Amino acid sequence: MRIIGLCGSLRAASTNAALLRAAATMLPEGAVLEVAGIGDLPLMNEDLEKPAWPEPVQRLRRHLWTAEALLIACPEYNAGIPAPLKNAIDWASRAEGIGGVTAPAGEARKTPLADLPVGIIGTSPGMLGTARAQQHLRMSLQSTGARVMPGPEAFVGSARGKFDAAGELTDEPSRAAIGRVVAGLVAWAERVRD
Ligand SMILES: Cc1cc2nc3c(=O)[nH]c(=O)nc-3n(C[C@H](O)[C@H](O)[C@H](O)COP(=O)(O)O)c2cc1C
């Protein structure tokens, strides 16, 4: 199973990126996780959809079209979705044809997010561990037609001290929570596909 990861933080030392790295070590046999960059996407602007989506948008969409599941690491900015992540979702939510064609031949879905199984994880220094941003993200994804996994959820709060000097997630309960989301997402994606 091919899982695409998106990280809502563009920071080089992002703790949310570290969650995705941890998740990549917990995949069952046969599953791969590839993180797609979103830092080079222009800000959403419908004027940029003609004559064709900008190249970084097309690249993101092609990544998503190849995915059987999506794992999003969502930081929390002012109790909501960080702008780079919302921007990526907005570009991916646009129907094929508006800015060209990025879907593989024969694909019936109109957008790469439609019916795509999605799992969500997140970490922040606050106690709630991105709970508010994740709720915001769920609401937004609902309108894209993505199949967001109801649970398990993973909120890695009070993040300081849960990562080592190299920036890797070391806190065992947090790693276990990420592992539950990874296993749940693989099972969810198989169920949604059948
Ligand atoms: C503009 C801004 C707003 C933030 N708002 C919140 C917030 O509402 N809740 C929270 O827990 N952390 C908040 N933070 C702190 C981030 O969660 C923290 O910087 C976190 O490390 C970001 O994730 P990263 O390590 O993956 O970059 C905010 C940070 C920024 C830059």
The ligand as a Tripos MOL2 file, in Angstrom:
@<TRIPOS>MOLECULE
LIG
   31    33     1     0     0
SMALL
NO_CHARGES

@<TRIPOS>ATOM
      1 C1          1.4160   31.3590   14.0830 C.3       1 LIG1
      2 C2          1.5100   30.2900   15.1390 C.ar      1 LIG1
      3 C3          0.3990   29.9960   15.8930 C.ar      1 LIG1
      4 C4          0.4510   28.9700   16.8370 C.ar      1 LIG1
      5 N1         -0.6800   28.6310   17.5110 N.ar      1 LIG1
      6 C5         -0.6860   27.5460   18.3130 C.ar      1 LIG1
      7 C6         -1.9040   27.0650   18.8880 C.ar      1 LIG1
      8 O1         -2.9730   27.6100   18.6910 O.2       1 LIG1
      9 N2         -1.8410   25.9500   19.6650 N.ar      1 LIG1
     10 C7         -0.6610   25.2740   19.8860 C.ar      1 LIG1
     11 O2         -0.6600   24.2610   20.5830 O.2       1 LIG1
     12 N3          0.5140   25.7120   19.3510 N.ar      1 LIG1
     13 C8          0.5140   26.8230   18.5720 C.ar      1 LIG1
     14 N4          1.6810   27.2390   17.9830 N.ar      1 LIG1
     15 C9          2.9170   26.5390   18.2930 C.3       1 LIG1
     16 C10         3.1710   25.4210   17.2980 C.3       1 LIG1
     17 O3          2.3110   24.3510   17.6120 O.3       1 LIG1
     18 C11         4.6160   24.9970   17.4060 C.3       1 LIG1
     19 O4          5.4070   26.0210   16.8230 O.3       1 LIG1
     20 C12         4.9020   23.6500   16.7740 C.3       1 LIG1
     21 O5          6.1870   23.2830   17.0870 O.3       1 LIG1
     22 C13         4.7300   23.6460   15.2860 C.3       1 LIG1
     23 O6          4.9940   22.3680   14.7680 O.3       1 LIG1
     24 P1          6.4100   21.9630   14.0810 P.3       1 LIG1
     25 O7          7.3780   21.6290   15.1780 O.co2     1 LIG1
     26 O8          6.0320   20.7610   13.2920 O.co2     1 LIG1
     27 O9          6.8640   23.1240   13.2750 O.co2     1 LIG1
     28 C14         1.6630   28.2650   17.0510 C.ar      1 LIG1
     29 C15         2.7900   28.5920   16.2820 C.ar      1 LIG1
     30 C16         2.7110   29.5650   15.3310 C.ar      1 LIG1
     31 C17         3.9280   29.8550   14.4790 C.3       1 LIG1
@<TRIPOS>BOND
     1     1     2 1
     2     2     3 ar
     3     2    30 ar
     4     3     4 ar
     5     4     5 ar
     6     4    28 ar
     7     5     6 ar
     8     6     7 ar
     9     6    13 1
    10     7     8 2
    11     7     9 ar
    12     9    10 ar
    13    10    11 2
    14    10    12 ar
    15    12    13 ar
    16    13    14 ar
    17    14    15 1
    18    14    28 ar
    19    15    16 1
    20    16    17 1
    21    16    18 1
    22    18    19 1
    23    18    20 1
    24    20    21 1
    25    20    22 1
    26    22    23 1
    27    23    24 1
    28    24    25 2
    29    24    26 1
    30    24    27 1
    31    28    29 ar
    32    29    30 ar
    33    30    31 1
@<TRIPOS>SUBSTRUCTURE
     1 LIG1         1 GROUP 0 **** ****
